[in-house]
């Protein structure tokens, strides 16, 4: 049985932190995040932003050899 060094929610938190650092540093926030039409105070990822987030999330999972979803 393989044990994960992090839980999935921890992986997601790391991916989210890296995602926002990257889009801020590269000044591509407007390409990745837009206001959410369904939530006046919220935002949502664009297709490009979602692809970038999942790329980062999968890289984190690969780096720690995560065995799960």
VENBEL-V753967 format. One record per pair of residues at least 6 apart in sequence whose C-alpha atoms are under 6 Angstrom apart, sorted by sequence separation. I is the first residue (numbers start at 1). J is the second residue. D is the distance in Angstrom with one decimal. If there is no record, write none. Layout:
((I;J;D) (I;J;D))
//
This chain:
((23;29;5.3) (36;42;5.4) (36;43;4.4) (35;43;4.3) (36;44;5.3) (34;43;5.5) (34;44;5.6) (33;44;5.6) (33;45;4.5) (32;45;5.6) (33;46;5.7) (32;46;5.1) (32;48;5.8) (32;49;3.9) (19;53;5.8) (15;56;5.7) (15;57;4.9) (4;66;5.7))
//
